[in-house]
Amino acid sequence: MSTPIRSRYARRRPRSPATVAAAPSGFTLVELLVVIGIIAILIAMTVIGIRKMAASTRAKATVATLATAHGMLSEYERIAQSGSGLPKKMINTPKSVLEGSADRDGQAVQDTRVAMGLVLGIPVNRKAIEQLPPTGLLQSNPPGQPPVLLDAWGNPVIFVPAGGLNGVLVNGKATRITSLDNLPFFASAGADGSFETGDDNVYSFDR
C-alpha cells in the first residue's frame, strides 16, 4: 500500500492567534526619554563649545586692540621721551564699564581721553586709529574730545599710568596692578566689564 506524498505546496493550516508572537509596535516611553535626554546633552555641549569659541575669539581680538594701543603709546613715548606729559600717579580701579554704568564715562575713561589726545598727536598714531572701524571707538558726548578704544565686548579700554591700577581683586585680595617695567599700559575689563574683578582683565603688557 503506497503512502500518499504531501506536496510542499499544500496549504498549511494557519496558526492560532495565540501562538503568533506580537510584533513590537515602536519605541517605548522609556526609550524615547533616553533618546531625548541624549539629544539635550549633545545640544548643551554644542552651545557650551560655541560660547567658549566666541569668548576665545573676543579675547584674541581684545589682545590685538591692546597691542595697537601699546604700539601707539610706545611711539608717542619714543618721540616725546621724558617730557611725555602722560599722567604718572596710580588710579583707582573703576568698577563696571558696561553700557549704562556710571564708570563707563567716569574718571578713568576721562583720563584715558586725555592720554589719547596726547598719543594721537603723533601723525602715525592718527593714521593707525583712522583705520579702525567706528564700532571700535567710544566717542565723547558731547563730541570734540579724543575717542577711546573699545574692546571686543564693546567696553572702553582704559589708560593706566606708570603708578598702576589700584584695587583689582586678585584671589579675593585688593591688589595694585603695574607693568613689570613700571611703564604706563592699557587695560580691558574682559567679558564681565568690571575692572574690579581681575580674573578676566586683559593688560597690554600681557601680550
ZIVEN-V478686 format. One record per pair of residues at least 24 apart in sequence whose ideal C-beta (glycine too) atoms are under 6 Angstrom apart, sorted by the first residue. I is the first residue (numbers start at 1). J is the second residue. D is the distance in whole Angstrom. If there is no record, write none. Layout:
# ZIVEN-V478686
I|J|D  I|J|D
This chain:
# ZIVEN-V478686
58|152|4  61|152|4  62|151|4  62|152|5  62|188|5  62|202|5  65|149|6  65|151|6  66|186|5  66|204|4  67|207|5  69|149|6  69|186|4  69|204|6  70|204|4  72|119|5  72|125|4  72|128|6  73|119|6  75|122|6  75|125|6  76|119|5  76|122|5  79|122|6  85|118|6  86|115|6  86|184|6  87|161|4  88|161|5  88|162|5  88|163|6  89|161|6  89|163|5  90|163|3  90|164|5  90|166|5  92|166|5  92|167|6  93|165|6  93|167|4  93|168|5  93|195|5  93|196|5  94|195|5  95|194|6  95|196|5  96|193|5  96|194|5  97|155|5  97|156|5  97|189|6  97|193|6  98|193|4  108|158|5  109|148|6  109|156|5  112|148|5  112|158|5  112|159|4  113|145|5  113|146|5  115|159|4  116|146|4  117|146|4  120|146|6  151|188|4  153|191|6  155|189|6  155|193|5  157|186|5  157|188|5  158|187|6  159|186|6  160|185|5  160|187|5  168|198|4  169|196|6  169|197|6  169|198|6  170|198|5  179|205|4
